[in-house]
Amino acid sequence: MKTSYLLGISVIALGSKVFAAQPTDINYCAKGKTALGTPYSTYTVRCSDGKKREITAWDNRKKWCVNTSTNCTTDQLKTAKQACSK
């Protein structure tokens, strides 16, 4: 009985992962500077759910963040996927 219950939960978890929005397009928007003078670039990510989300690039595109949060990676596509999943 427990095995089939756990299997059902696994299928539901996998099913919800399949329907998560994915990035379809990434476009450069603008350059900016923080109040301390740190430069960054802003990009718009178009997601498969039809919404647009923002990511930022820091350190000459070595660090990518969802918006300007501390949720950052070194990979643009991974960050775009994180933005679309929110």
N, C-alpha and C positions, 0 to 999 in steps of 0.2 A: 504494500500500500504506500509506504513512504517513497519507494523508488519511483512510482508513477507520478506522485505529487511533485517530486523534485524534477523529474523530466518535464512536466508541464510548465514549471517555473522557468526552466532553461529555455524552452521553446518560446515562451512569452518574452524573455529577456533578449533572445536573439532576434525575434521578430521586431521588437521596438528599435533595435539597433539598425536594422535594414532600412527603416523608414525615416531615419534621422536626416535632416537637411544636409546637403553636401555643397561645397563651393563650386560654382560654375564659371566664375569670372573674377579676376582681381585687377583693379585699375588704380593707377596712381592718382592722387587728388592734389596734395599740396605739401609744401615744406613748412616747418614751424620751428619755434624755439621755446623751451620752457622759460620760466621766470629766472632761472639760473643761467640761461644761455645755452643749454644743451640742445643741439639740433636733432630733429626727428622728421620723418616723412609719414604722411597719412595715406592709406589705401582704402578703397571701398571694395568689399567682397560681396558679390551677388550670389545668393544661395538658391538651391533648388526649390525652396519653399516660396520663392518670389520676393523675399525680403533682402534688404541690403544691410550689411554690418560693417563696422570700421575696425581696421587693424592699423598698428603703427610700427614703423621700423626705426631702430636705434643703432648706434655704433656703425654707421655706414652699411646698413642692412645685415648686420651680423646677429641682431637680436630683434625678434618679432613679438609683438604683444597684442592681445585683444584689447581694443581701445587704448587707454594709457595705463592699464592696470599692471600689477606685478606678475600677472599670469603670462609669462613669456617663454618662448622657445627659440632655438636657433634655426628653425625651418619655417619658411613662409607658408607652405601648404598645410603643415600641421596646425599652425596658428589659425589659418583660414577655416580649417575643419572645426577647431574649437569654437570659433566665432559663430559658425553656422549651427552648431549643436546647441547654442544657448537660445 
